[in-house]
Amino acid sequence: MTVLRRFTASAVATVALAAGTVVLAPAASAAEAPVPGTRWGFADCWVEMYRRDDGYVQARGTSSHNNSCSIWLQRQRVGDGGYPWTTVSGVLDMYNNQRATAYHWNGTDAASRVCLNNASLGATNCGITVW
C-alpha cells in the first residue's frame, strides 16, 4: 500500500508539473535561439542575445570565478520617430550566477544590442548591432 501511495503522489506531482509547464510555456510560435555572433565577454563575464521568432530579444549573461558583472539590453530606432541607443531593460547584476533580461520587442526599423560591465576589471562595452 505504501508503494501505491508513493506512486500516486509521484503521479500527481508529475501531472501537476506537466499542467504547470503547459500553462507557463511560451506559445509554439515563439521559439527562441541565440543570435549568432552576439556572445562575447570580459574574462569570466559573458553576455549573449537571444531572439524569439516573433521579433522579441533578450540579453542573457553569466558570471563566474568571483567576477562582479552587469548586463542590459539596448535598442535604437532609425527613420521617422527614431531615437539613439536607449537602455530598454533593467541593469542586472551578477556575481557567480546567470541572469536574463525580460524579452523586448525589436520592432520595425529598430536594432538591438547587449551590453556588459565587468566591475572586477572596470571594463564596459556593448556588442554587435542586430537588426
N, C-alpha and C positions, 0 to 999 in steps of 0.2 A: 504494500500500500504506500509506503514511503517513496518508493521509486516512482510510482504513478503520480504522487503529489509533486515531486521534483520535476518530472517530465511536464506535468500540466503547468506548473509555474513557469518553467522554461518556455513552453509553447506560448503561453500568454504573453510573456515578455517579448518573444520573437514577433508575435503578431502585433503587439503594441509598437515595437520599434519599426516594423515594416509600415504600419499605418502612419506613424510619425514621419518617417522618411518620405513617404509619398506626399504628405501634406507640405513638407518643408522643401522638397526638391524643386529646383528651377524647372520651368517649362521645357519640354523636349526641344523646342525651337531655340533655346538659349544655351547651346553648347559653348564651352569655353576652352581656350587654348593659350599657351604662351605665345607672345608675338616674337617671331624670330629677330634676333639682333638686339633685343632690349634688355638682356641680362648682363649686368656689369656691377662693379663694386670697388671698394677700397679695402684692402686687407681682408678681414673677416666679416665685412658687412656687404650684403648683396641686395639688389633690387631687380625686379623684372615686371614687365607689363603683361597682363592677361586681357584678352578680348573675347567677348561673347559674340556669337553670330548675329545678335540683334543690335550691335553697334556700341554696346557699353564696354568700358575698360576699367581696370583697377590696377593698383600697384601692390605687389607682394614682396616682402623683404625678409631677410634672415640676418641675425647677428649671432656670432659665436666667439669663443675664446676671449670673453670679458671685454668685448668692444661695445661701446655705447653708440647707438646709431639712431637715425630718424629717417622715415620715408614719407613721401607725399606725392600726389598726382597733380599735374598742371595741365591747363588747356588754353589754347588760343583760337581765335576765330578770325578769318580773313574776309575781305569783301565788305558789303553793306552791313552795318551793325557789328563790325568786327571789334576785337579787343586784343591787347597783348597777352603774354603769358600770365595766367592767373592761377593761383592755387585753388583747386576745387574740392579737395579732400581735407580731412583733418591731418595734422602732422602727427605721425605715430612713432613713439619712442620704442626702441627695442634694446634689450640687454640679454644676450644669450637666449633669444627666443625668435619666433616668427610672427609677423603681423601682416594684415592685408587691409587696404582701404576699402570703403564701400565702392560699389560699381557706379560709374558716372557716364552719362551719355556723351559720346564723342561728337555726334551731330554733323550737320551739313556745313561744309566749308570750315571745319574745325580740325585741329590737331591736338594730340596729347603727348605727354612725356612723363617719365617717372624721375623723381629726384631723390637724392640720398645725401645725408650728412653723417660722416663718421666723426663724432665728437672726440673719440680717442686719438685720432690723427689730426683733427682740425681741418678736415677736407670736406667740401661740399660741391656737388655738381648735379646736372640733370642730363639724362640720356638722350638718345636719338628721338627725333620727331616722328610720330606715327600718325598718318592721315587716315 
